[in-house]
Amino acid sequence: MKLCFKTILFSGVSLLVAASSAQANLLTNGDFATDLSSWTATPSAPTTIAYDGSEGIPSGSAKLDRVDSTNSSNGNYLWQAVPVSNGAQYKLDADWKGDLLNGGSGRNWAEVAVEFNNTGVLTEPIDTNIQYKVATDGGNDVYSHPFDWTSILTAPSSGPADGIFTATGDFMIVAFNIGGRDVTRNNTQPGFYWVDNASITRIPEPATIALLGMSTCGLLFRRRHS
């Protein structure tokens, strides 16, 4: 029985270690503590993507900003790829805050795309991979404007409300985008938003270690009574 107890104890400790490892953030610099390092930013005029040390939880974030609406703009990506195990489950989350403004009869939008592939390079455009979105005038306008810090999971487009995805490739890519129509669509108010606390964590797999421990104890019990 002492051996059985030790086996169960070992199984429990092993599970705690495995769970802790699974909860580690796979994104590097997801809290933007070191500016935009480890992220790839590809803004197109008139949009800028920059580090903002004055906003964030607790401080520091990335800001995607359409500085004017003279021209329509899209494809302004801030993205990062992480290696994953095909078939495993991963949870995505991030916080954002911003103001997409009215947008007139045009529209401003903030989007989060998730892509799985075997290259680790974002596929552009991201249209078929948009998972979370908020937009003015005809879009998924789930927030009042401006909106304070909240999880991207509160604005699902085609993405799961719990943020859990099953990997279908060797890399998981998360990409943030901001876009908007131009002034000819009466869009005189370009939008902007901040991103912080981005994370991708692996969902722990079934407790196979605990099952192994219980199986071992069962065998020991049967031997003692045979």
DAQUIKA-V65202 format. One record per run of one state. SS is the DSSP state (helix for helix, strand for strand, loop for the rest). FROM is the first residue (numbers start at 1). LEN is the number of residues. If there is no record, write none. Layout:
BEGIN
SS | FROM | LEN
SS | FROM | LEN
END
This chain:
BEGIN
loop | 1 | 1
helix | 2 | 21
loop | 23 | 17
strand | 40 | 3
loop | 43 | 4
strand | 47 | 6
loop | 53 | 8
strand | 61 | 6
loop | 67 | 6
strand | 73 | 11
loop | 84 | 5
strand | 89 | 11
loop | 100 | 8
strand | 108 | 10
loop | 118 | 9
helix | 127 | 3
strand | 130 | 6
loop | 136 | 11
strand | 147 | 5
helix | 152 | 3
loop | 155 | 1
strand | 156 | 1
loop | 157 | 7
strand | 164 | 3
loop | 167 | 4
strand | 171 | 10
loop | 181 | 2
helix | 183 | 3
loop | 186 | 6
strand | 192 | 11
loop | 203 | 5
helix | 208 | 17
loop | 225 | 2
END
